[in-house]
Amino acid sequence: MYKIFLSTIIAISTCLHAQTPQVKEQNATSKEKLLQEQLQKQMQKEEKFAKEQKFYQGDEYDLKAVEINQKSLKNIPVIEPDYDFDITDVYRDDI
């Protein structure tokens, strides 16, 4: 009885050991695949960041066409704020 039990354990451990390289290979390929996916995502983020930085720096934009002439600002009248505004009319019900 003991010999049968021992032989079955040896047979099972041999089968499990034979399958181990396949499992290791599958794990290695899945890790490599995950690594490639993460690299692709990071590269996309870097491209997006580079595009945004190019936009925010504004080196390629010519804004001289929309600049304001400082001399023309003198002709615009200054509007004084109306400090005596009464808000009580807003809350009246009889209007």
Order of alpha helices (4+ residues) and beta strands (2+ residues): alpha
